[in-house]
Amino acid sequence: MNWEKFSGLSYLLLVTLYRPLIRNTFGSEFVIGPSFTLGVEPLPLLATSKNGNSEVERYAALASKRSFANTVRVFGRHMIVGFVSSLMVALGSLQQSSPFISKVNGSWWLGVAQPGSVPSTRFEFPAEVMVIVGLGLGVAVWLDLIRTVRKHPNVPLRAFWYMGAAWVLPLALAGPIFSKDIYSYAALGEMVSHHISPYKYGPNVLGGTSYLTPVDPIWGNTKSPYGPLFVGLSALITTVTFHHAFATMVGLRILALASVIGIAIYVPRLAESFGFDKGIAFTLAILNPLTIYHLIASGHNDSLMLALLLAGLYYARMSRPVLGVILVTLAAMVKVPAEIGVLYIGWGWLGDGRPFRERVRPVITAFMISAIVMELVARITGLGWGWIFGLSTPGVVRSPAVPATALASWMYGLSHLIGLQIKLGSFLTLTRGLGFAISGLGCLYFLYRSRHYGALKSIAYTFLVVTICAPVIYPWYITWGLIMLAVAPSNKITWGIVSVSIAGMVLGLPGGPPLVASLFYLLLIFTVAVLVGTRLKLIPKDKFVPVLNRYFGQIQSV
């Protein structure tokens, strides 16, 4: 069966079956109207229960009895269903012909055919269905958990740690899911351990070694876009594991898990500092399916970047801006977009309400400290500044889900219709340049409006703008903005995080990008048509809007 076409649609249809659960999560009164804002709106810290005092007392008892047994008594349903959903995904992905993980020899110790043999197709279809159903079940239990913790706030964090362990543990059986990037990380570490610069050569320079075999061929001759801190850590892991490719990959997955633990430490701390419930923030950020499958199970280095970035922003908020700048700079030495955090720390160094001229000197100071840290890391790792020239590497991928690529394709097709023989690459250069300009303007806008949105949310929105306008969009890129937003989970932000997370999960499936692109552009065209139609009075607003409310339950007026 061609899962390139059907897996994304199957997952989306499965999640759609849980529409009543989504409605219960946010309530029928949640709407988006003219007053739609994304400001900080702390959720109430007191809740009542329709089921009587017994349910309230049961959740309140967790505060005094924080044992594992009591957590199971209260959240046992969520722990078991989440565990089963992850186990279904793990077991289904181990089938030898599964499209969800790498089946190259040496990529994992289970579910890979012996060298020279043909991968078995036995139980292929049931295994693939098991993965899709497991993912849908995981999203459903996550939505139900959001509803529960919104209804019963102030649940001790220990309960969520137990739950996260139950949801993640089964994935240790399976290899890296939905991505092969971790094999590229291991190859880069092997290169650096042999004093080969990853900023001059691609993994193909390793030849026919066990490190190169599982690497996606598209990255074989590309320079590394990752900063020297992460590449240096990859080389260290390679050396510690005695240049064993499989052990290096496992070490990198452990690094990703440790990084997510770091995120799980600082997200609740930041949420508490802003007056939000720690449990809701933890649920939205750490128990998010994107975090579980694309940061932990896939082992992406975005988790390390986010852990350092959140730690830096936390300490800057705790009046330790120098330490904050150092940590954020280290995050940028993993992936450069984190450097945005340095700008905001400098901007708010002297506090809110300062005029522009008083902010300039602290911003310059912050970037000077950042430059010193970068130089030290470049010298300690011996990798220099060559990583700057590899930042365009992800752009070699073309996806229909990327607005810049879609716009270039439309322009290319239109040019051929009118007889202009212009290459697609020329349009891509134009649209990607436009995306870069929009990203820069977005960054300046949210910096200017940071007093209204708050620094943390301004950074999150900037990340989302950069992600949308980037040459390529991956699900793990989306986590940059979503995890930052989860720190301040107002009602509308919670809805946004859930919506984008579900779309991101579809995006990561085989056949997902075209589906997400089609739905996004149809929604965009529909929205523009409704706005124009109601403004020109071609569509009767008093009749059309109630229909939208009835079927979508989210739109109050246009």
C-alpha positions as CSV (number, residue, x, y, z in Angstrom):
1,M,0.0,0.0,0.0
2,N,1.3,3.5,-0.8
3,W,1.6,5.1,2.6
4,E,3.2,8.1,1.0
5,K,-0.3,9.1,-0.1
6,F,-2.5,7.8,2.7
7,S,-0.8,7.8,6.0
8,G,-1.1,11.5,6.6
9,L,-4.7,11.5,5.6
10,S,-5.5,8.4,7.7
11,Y,-3.9,10.1,10.8
12,L,-5.9,13.3,10.2
13,L,-9.1,11.4,9.9
14,L,-8.4,9.5,13.0
15,V,-7.8,12.6,15.0
16,T,-11.0,14.1,13.6
17,L,-12.9,11.3,15.2
18,Y,-12.0,12.8,18.5
19,R,-13.7,16.2,17.7
20,P,-16.0,15.9,20.7
21,L,-12.9,15.5,22.9
22,I,-11.4,18.6,21.5
23,R,-14.7,20.5,22.1
24,N,-14.6,19.3,25.7
25,T,-11.0,20.4,26.1
26,F,-11.6,24.0,25.2
27,G,-15.3,24.3,25.8
28,S,-18.1,25.3,23.4
29,E,-17.7,29.0,24.4
30,F,-14.2,29.3,23.0
31,V,-14.3,31.5,20.0
32,I,-12.0,33.6,17.8
33,G,-13.5,37.0,17.0
34,P,-12.5,40.6,16.4
35,S,-11.0,40.8,19.9
36,F,-8.7,37.9,19.3
37,T,-5.4,38.6,21.1
38,L,-2.5,36.5,22.2
39,G,-1.6,38.5,25.3
40,V,-0.8,36.9,28.6
41,E,-4.0,35.8,30.2
42,P,-3.3,33.6,33.3
43,L,-5.7,30.8,33.8
44,P,-7.7,30.7,37.0
45,L,-5.8,28.8,39.7
46,L,-9.1,27.6,41.3
47,A,-11.4,25.1,39.7
48,T,-14.7,23.5,40.4
49,S,-15.9,20.1,39.4
50,K,-19.2,19.0,37.9
51,N,-18.7,15.6,39.6
52,G,-18.8,17.0,43.1
53,N,-16.3,17.6,45.8
54,S,-15.0,14.0,45.6
55,E,-13.3,14.6,42.3
56,V,-11.8,17.9,43.5
57,E,-10.5,16.2,46.6
58,R,-9.0,13.4,44.7
59,Y,-6.9,15.8,42.6
60,A,-6.1,18.0,45.6
61,A,-4.9,14.9,47.5
62,L,-1.9,14.7,45.1
63,A,-0.5,17.8,46.8
64,S,-0.1,16.0,50.1
65,K,0.4,12.5,48.9
66,R,2.9,12.7,46.0
67,S,3.6,9.0,45.8
68,F,3.7,7.1,42.5
69,A,0.7,5.0,43.7
70,N,-1.4,8.0,44.3
71,T,-0.5,9.4,40.9
72,V,-1.6,6.1,39.3
73,R,-4.8,6.3,41.2
74,V,-5.6,9.8,39.9
75,F,-4.0,9.7,36.4
76,G,-3.8,5.9,35.8
77,R,-6.1,6.1,32.8
78,H,-3.8,8.7,31.1
79,M,-0.7,6.8,32.0
80,I,-2.0,3.5,30.7
81,V,-3.5,4.8,27.5
82,G,-0.4,6.9,26.7
83,F,1.9,3.9,27.4
84,V,-0.2,1.8,25.1
85,S,-0.2,4.4,22.3
86,S,3.6,4.7,22.5
87,L,4.0,0.9,22.6
88,M,1.8,0.6,19.5
89,V,3.9,3.1,17.6
90,A,7.1,1.3,18.7
91,L,6.0,-2.2,17.9
92,G,4.4,-1.1,14.6
93,S,7.6,0.6,13.5
94,L,9.7,-2.5,14.1
95,Q,8.1,-4.3,11.1
96,Q,10.9,-4.8,8.5
97,S,9.2,-2.8,5.8
98,S,7.8,0.0,8.0
99,P,8.2,3.5,6.3
100,F,8.4,5.3,9.6
101,I,12.0,4.5,10.6
102,S,15.2,3.7,8.9
103,K,15.6,0.0,7.9
104,V,19.2,0.3,6.8
105,N,21.5,-2.4,8.4
106,G,23.1,-0.9,11.5
107,S,20.4,1.7,12.1
108,W,18.8,-0.3,14.9
109,W,19.0,-3.7,16.6
110,L,15.4,-4.7,16.1
111,G,13.2,-4.8,13.0
112,V,16.0,-4.7,10.4
113,A,16.5,-7.5,7.9
114,Q,19.8,-9.4,8.0
115,P,22.4,-8.1,5.5
116,G,21.8,-9.5,2.0
117,S,18.2,-10.6,2.8
118,V,14.9,-9.1,1.5
119,P,12.9,-7.2,4.2
120,S,9.8,-9.1,5.2
121,T,6.4,-7.8,4.2
122,R,4.6,-10.0,6.6
123,F,2.1,-8.0,8.7
124,E,3.2,-4.9,6.9
125,F,-0.3,-3.4,6.7
126,P,-1.4,-4.2,10.2
127,A,1.9,-2.8,11.6
128,E,1.4,0.5,9.7
129,V,-2.1,0.8,10.8
130,M,-0.9,0.2,14.4
131,V,1.5,3.2,14.1
132,I,-1.3,5.5,12.8
133,V,-3.8,4.3,15.4
134,G,-1.1,4.6,18.2
135,L,-0.4,8.2,17.1
136,G,-4.1,9.1,17.0
137,L,-4.6,7.5,20.4
138,G,-1.6,9.5,21.8
139,V,-3.0,12.8,20.6
140,A,-6.4,11.9,22.1
141,V,-5.1,11.1,25.5
142,W,-2.9,14.3,25.4
143,L,-6.1,16.3,24.7
144,D,-7.9,14.6,27.5
145,L,-5.0,15.4,29.8
146,I,-5.1,19.0,28.8
147,R,-8.8,19.1,29.7
148,T,-8.2,17.5,33.0
149,V,-5.3,19.7,34.2
150,R,-7.2,22.8,33.0
151,K,-10.1,21.7,35.1
152,H,-7.9,20.7,38.1
153,P,-4.9,23.0,38.2
154,N,-2.1,23.0,40.9
155,V,-1.4,19.3,40.4
156,P,2.2,18.6,41.6
157,L,4.8,18.3,38.9
158,R,5.9,14.9,40.1
159,A,2.7,13.4,38.6
160,F,3.6,14.8,35.2
161,W,7.1,13.4,35.4
162,Y,5.7,9.9,36.1
163,M,3.3,10.3,33.2
164,G,6.1,11.5,30.8
165,A,8.2,8.4,31.8
166,A,5.2,6.1,31.1
167,W,4.6,7.7,27.7
168,V,8.3,7.7,26.6
169,L,9.5,4.4,27.9
170,P,8.1,2.2,25.1
171,L,9.8,4.2,22.5
172,A,13.2,3.0,23.7
173,L,12.4,-0.2,21.8
174,A,12.2,1.5,18.5
175,G,14.9,3.3,16.5
176,P,14.8,7.0,15.6
177,I,11.2,7.6,14.3
178,F,10.2,9.8,11.4
179,S,13.8,11.1,10.7
180,K,17.3,10.0,9.9
181,D,19.0,13.2,11.1
182,I,20.6,11.5,14.1
183,Y,22.7,9.4,11.8
184,S,24.0,12.5,10.2
185,Y,24.9,13.8,13.7
186,A,26.8,10.6,14.4
187,A,28.7,10.9,11.1
188,L,29.6,14.6,11.8
189,G,31.0,13.5,15.2
190,E,33.1,10.8,13.5
191,M,34.4,13.3,11.1
192,V,35.4,15.8,13.8
193,S,37.0,13.1,15.9
194,H,39.3,12.4,12.9
195,H,40.0,16.2,12.5
196,I,37.9,16.5,9.4
197,S,36.0,19.8,9.2
198,P,32.2,19.3,8.8
199,Y,32.1,22.9,7.4
200,K,34.2,21.9,4.4
201,Y,33.1,18.4,3.7
202,G,29.9,16.3,3.9
203,P,29.6,12.8,5.5
204,N,30.5,11.1,2.2
205,V,34.1,11.8,3.0
206,L,33.9,8.9,5.5
207,G,33.6,6.4,2.6
208,G,31.9,3.1,3.1
209,T,31.9,3.1,6.9
210,S,29.1,2.1,9.3
211,Y,28.7,5.8,10.1
212,L,27.8,6.7,6.5
213,T,25.5,3.8,5.6
214,P,22.4,5.0,7.5
215,V,22.8,8.7,6.5
216,D,20.2,10.1,4.2
217,P,21.9,10.5,0.8
218,I,20.5,14.0,0.4
219,W,23.0,15.1,3.2
220,G,25.9,13.1,1.9
221,N,27.8,16.1,0.4
222,T,26.3,19.0,2.3
223,K,28.2,21.1,4.9
224,S,26.9,21.0,8.5
225,P,24.5,23.8,9.5
226,Y,25.1,23.1,13.2
227,G,27.2,25.1,15.5
228,P,30.5,24.0,16.9
229,L,29.1,23.3,20.4
230,F,26.8,20.5,19.2
231,V,29.3,19.2,16.6
232,G,31.9,19.1,19.4
233,L,29.6,17.2,21.7
234,S,28.9,14.7,18.9
235,A,32.6,14.2,18.5
236,L,33.0,13.7,22.2
237,I,30.2,11.0,22.2
238,T,31.9,9.3,19.2
239,T,35.2,9.1,21.1
240,V,33.6,8.0,24.4
241,T,31.7,5.2,22.5
242,F,35.0,4.0,20.9
243,H,33.9,5.0,17.3
244,H,31.1,2.4,17.4
245,A,28.3,3.8,15.1
246,F,25.4,2.3,16.8
247,A,26.6,3.2,20.3
248,T,27.2,6.8,19.1
249,M,23.6,7.0,17.9
250,V,22.4,5.7,21.2
251,G,24.5,8.3,23.0
252,L,23.0,11.1,20.9
253,R,19.5,9.9,21.8
254,I,20.5,10.0,25.5
255,L,21.7,13.6,24.9
256,A,18.3,14.5,23.4
257,L,16.5,12.9,26.3
258,A,18.7,14.8,28.8
259,S,18.0,18.0,26.9
260,V,14.2,17.5,27.0
261,I,14.6,16.9,30.8
262,G,16.3,20.3,30.9
263,I,13.3,21.8,29.0
264,A,11.0,20.1,31.5
265,I,12.9,21.8,34.4
266,Y,12.8,25.3,33.0
267,V,9.4,25.5,31.4
268,P,7.5,25.1,34.7
269,R,9.9,27.5,36.4
270,L,9.2,30.2,33.8
271,A,5.5,29.5,33.8
272,E,5.4,29.9,37.6
273,S,7.3,33.2,37.3
274,F,4.6,34.5,35.0
275,G,1.8,33.3,37.2
276,F,0.7,30.4,35.2
277,D,0.0,26.8,36.2
278,K,3.1,24.7,36.0
279,G,1.2,21.5,35.2
280,I,-0.6,23.0,32.2
281,A,2.7,24.3,30.8
282,F,4.4,20.9,31.3
283,T,1.6,19.1,29.5
284,L,1.6,21.5,26.5
285,A,5.4,21.6,26.2
286,I,6.8,18.3,27.3
287,L,3.9,15.8,26.9
288,N,3.2,17.3,23.5
289,P,3.4,14.6,20.8
290,L,5.8,16.8,18.8
291,T,8.2,16.7,21.7
292,I,7.8,13.0,22.4
293,Y,8.2,11.8,18.8
294,H,10.3,14.5,17.1
295,L,12.6,15.6,19.9
296,I,13.0,12.5,22.2
297,A,12.3,9.6,19.9
298,S,14.0,11.1,16.8
299,G,16.8,12.6,18.8
300,H,16.9,16.0,17.2
301,N,19.4,18.5,18.5
302,D,16.7,21.2,18.7
303,S,16.0,19.8,22.2
304,L,19.5,20.9,23.3
305,M,19.1,24.3,21.7
306,L,15.7,24.8,23.5
307,A,17.0,23.6,26.9
308,L,19.9,26.1,26.9
309,L,17.7,28.9,25.5
310,L,15.0,28.4,28.2
311,A,17.6,28.2,30.9
312,G,19.2,31.4,29.7
313,L,15.9,33.3,29.5
314,Y,15.0,32.0,33.0
315,Y,18.2,33.3,34.6
316,A,17.9,36.6,32.8
317,R,14.4,36.9,34.2
318,M,15.9,36.1,37.7
319,S,18.1,39.2,37.3
320,R,21.2,37.3,36.1
321,P,21.5,38.6,32.6
322,V,25.1,37.8,32.0
323,L,24.5,34.1,32.8
324,G,21.4,34.3,30.6
325,V,23.4,35.7,27.7
326,I,26.1,33.0,28.1
327,L,23.5,30.1,28.1
328,V,21.5,31.6,25.1
329,T,24.8,32.0,23.2
330,L,25.6,28.3,23.8
331,A,22.1,27.5,22.5
332,A,22.9,29.5,19.3
333,M,26.1,27.4,19.0
334,V,23.8,24.5,18.5
335,K,21.4,26.3,16.1
336,V,21.8,29.9,15.3
337,P,18.1,31.1,15.6
338,A,18.5,31.0,19.4
339,E,20.7,34.1,19.1
340,I,17.4,36.0,19.0
341,G,17.3,35.5,22.8
342,V,20.5,37.5,23.2
343,L,18.7,40.5,21.6
344,Y,15.8,40.3,24.0
345,I,17.9,39.9,27.1
346,G,19.8,43.0,26.1
347,W,16.6,44.8,25.2
348,G,15.1,44.2,28.7
349,W,18.4,44.4,30.6
350,L,17.4,47.6,32.4
351,G,13.7,46.7,32.8
352,D,10.5,47.6,31.1
353,G,9.4,51.1,30.0
354,R,12.9,52.3,29.0
355,P,13.2,54.6,25.9
356,F,15.0,53.3,22.9
357,R,18.3,55.2,23.5
358,E,18.7,53.7,26.9
359,R,18.3,50.1,25.5
360,V,21.0,50.4,22.8
361,R,24.0,50.1,25.2
362,P,22.7,47.0,27.0
363,V,21.9,45.3,23.6
364,I,25.5,46.1,22.4
365,T,26.9,44.7,25.7
366,A,24.8,41.5,25.4
367,F,26.1,40.9,21.8
368,M,29.7,41.6,22.9
369,I,29.4,39.0,25.6
370,S,27.8,36.7,23.1
371,A,30.6,37.2,20.6
372,I,33.3,36.4,23.3
373,V,31.5,33.2,24.2
374,M,31.3,32.2,20.5
375,E,35.0,32.8,20.0
376,L,35.8,30.7,23.1
377,V,33.7,27.8,21.9
378,A,35.1,28.1,18.4
379,R,38.7,27.9,19.8
380,I,38.0,25.2,22.4
381,T,36.4,22.9,19.8
382,G,38.9,23.9,17.1
383,L,36.1,24.3,14.6
384,G,36.3,28.0,14.1
385,W,33.5,30.0,12.5
386,G,33.0,27.9,9.4
387,W,29.5,26.9,10.6
388,I,28.3,30.4,9.5
389,F,28.7,29.3,5.8
390,G,26.6,26.2,6.3
391,L,23.4,27.8,7.5
392,S,21.8,27.5,4.0
393,T,22.2,23.7,4.0
394,P,18.6,22.9,5.0
395,G,17.4,24.8,1.9
396,V,18.5,21.9,-0.4
397,V,15.1,20.3,0.5
398,R,12.0,21.4,-1.4
399,S,8.6,20.8,0.3
400,P,5.2,21.8,-0.9
401,A,4.3,22.6,2.7
402,V,6.7,25.6,2.7
403,P,5.1,28.9,1.6
404,A,8.3,30.1,-0.2
405,T,8.5,26.9,-2.2
406,A,4.8,26.8,-3.0
407,L,4.9,30.5,-4.2
408,A,7.9,29.8,-6.3
409,S,6.2,26.8,-7.9
410,W,3.0,28.9,-8.7
411,M,5.1,31.6,-10.2
412,Y,7.1,29.1,-12.2
413,G,3.9,27.5,-13.6
414,L,2.4,30.9,-14.4
415,S,5.5,32.0,-16.2
416,H,5.4,29.0,-18.4
417,L,1.7,29.6,-19.2
418,I,2.6,33.0,-20.6
419,G,5.7,31.8,-22.4
420,L,8.5,32.9,-20.1
421,Q,11.3,30.3,-19.8
422,I,12.5,31.2,-16.3
423,K,14.0,28.4,-14.1
424,L,12.4,27.3,-10.9
425,G,15.6,28.0,-9.1
426,S,15.3,31.7,-9.9
427,F,11.9,31.9,-8.4
428,L,13.1,30.0,-5.3
429,T,15.9,32.5,-4.8
430,L,13.3,35.3,-5.0
431,T,10.7,33.8,-2.7
432,R,13.3,32.6,-0.2
433,G,14.8,36.1,-0.1
434,L,11.3,37.5,0.4
435,G,10.8,35.0,3.3
436,F,14.1,36.1,4.8
437,A,13.0,39.8,4.6
438,I,9.6,39.0,6.2
439,S,11.4,37.1,9.0
440,G,13.6,40.1,9.7
441,L,10.7,42.5,9.7
442,G,8.7,40.1,11.9
443,C,11.6,40.1,14.4
444,L,11.7,43.9,14.5
445,Y,8.0,44.1,14.9
446,F,7.8,41.7,17.8
447,L,10.8,43.4,19.4
448,Y,9.0,46.7,19.1
449,R,5.8,45.2,20.5
450,S,7.5,43.2,23.2
451,R,6.2,45.4,25.9
452,H,2.6,44.4,24.8
453,Y,3.3,40.7,24.2
454,G,6.0,40.1,26.7
455,A,9.6,39.1,25.8
456,L,9.0,35.4,25.9
457,K,6.0,35.4,23.7
458,S,7.6,37.8,21.3
459,I,10.5,35.4,20.9
460,A,8.0,32.6,20.4
461,Y,6.1,34.5,17.7
462,T,9.4,35.4,16.0
463,F,10.4,31.7,15.9
464,L,7.1,30.9,14.3
465,V,7.5,33.6,11.7
466,V,11.0,32.4,11.0
467,T,9.8,28.8,10.7
468,I,7.0,29.7,8.3
469,C,9.2,31.8,6.1
470,A,12.2,29.4,6.2
471,P,13.3,27.5,3.0
472,V,12.1,24.3,4.7
473,I,9.7,23.4,7.5
474,Y,10.1,20.3,9.7
475,P,7.9,19.4,12.6
476,W,10.8,19.8,15.1
477,Y,11.3,23.4,13.9
478,I,7.7,24.1,15.0
479,T,8.6,23.1,18.5
480,W,10.8,26.2,18.9
481,G,7.8,28.5,19.1
482,L,5.3,26.2,20.6
483,I,7.4,25.3,23.6
484,M,8.1,28.9,24.3
485,L,4.3,29.7,24.1
486,A,3.5,26.9,26.4
487,V,5.1,28.9,29.2
488,A,2.2,31.3,29.1
489,P,-0.8,29.0,28.2
490,S,-3.8,31.3,28.0
491,N,-7.0,29.7,26.6
492,K,-6.4,30.9,23.0
493,I,-2.7,30.0,23.1
494,T,-3.6,26.5,24.3
495,W,-6.0,26.1,21.3
496,G,-3.3,27.3,19.0
497,I,-0.6,25.0,20.4
498,V,-3.0,22.0,20.0
499,S,-4.0,22.9,16.4
500,V,-0.4,23.5,15.2
501,S,0.9,20.4,17.0
502,I,-1.7,18.1,15.3
503,A,-0.7,19.7,11.9
504,G,2.9,19.2,12.8
505,M,2.4,15.5,13.5
506,V,0.7,15.1,10.1
507,L,3.6,17.0,8.5
508,G,6.0,14.5,9.8
509,L,4.2,11.4,8.3
510,P,4.9,9.9,4.9
511,G,2.7,11.9,2.5
512,G,2.1,14.5,5.2
513,P,3.6,17.6,3.6
514,P,1.3,17.7,0.5
515,L,-1.7,17.1,2.7
516,V,-0.8,19.9,5.2
517,A,0.0,22.2,2.2
518,S,-3.3,21.5,0.6
519,L,-5.3,22.1,3.8
520,F,-3.4,25.2,4.7
521,Y,-3.8,26.9,1.3
522,L,-7.4,25.9,1.0
523,L,-8.0,27.5,4.5
524,L,-6.1,30.6,3.4
525,I,-8.1,31.0,0.3
526,F,-11.3,30.4,2.2
527,T,-10.4,32.9,4.8
528,V,-9.5,35.6,2.3
529,A,-12.8,34.9,0.3
530,V,-14.9,35.2,3.5
531,L,-13.1,38.5,4.6
532,V,-13.6,40.0,1.1
533,G,-17.1,38.7,0.8
534,T,-18.3,40.1,4.1
535,R,-16.5,43.4,3.6
536,L,-18.2,43.9,0.2
537,K,-21.5,42.6,1.6
538,L,-21.5,39.7,-0.9
539,I,-21.9,37.3,1.9
540,P,-24.7,37.9,4.5
541,K,-22.7,38.0,7.7
542,D,-25.7,37.5,10.0
543,K,-26.4,34.2,8.2
544,F,-23.0,32.9,7.3
545,V,-21.2,33.3,10.6
546,P,-23.7,31.2,12.7
547,V,-23.1,28.3,10.1
548,L,-19.4,28.5,10.8
549,N,-20.1,28.5,14.6
550,R,-22.3,25.5,14.2
551,Y,-19.8,23.3,12.2
552,F,-16.5,24.5,13.5
553,G,-17.3,25.9,16.9
554,Q,-14.4,28.2,16.9
555,I,-15.3,31.3,14.8
556,Q,-17.6,33.9,16.3
557,S,-17.4,36.5,13.6
558,V,-15.2,37.5,10.7
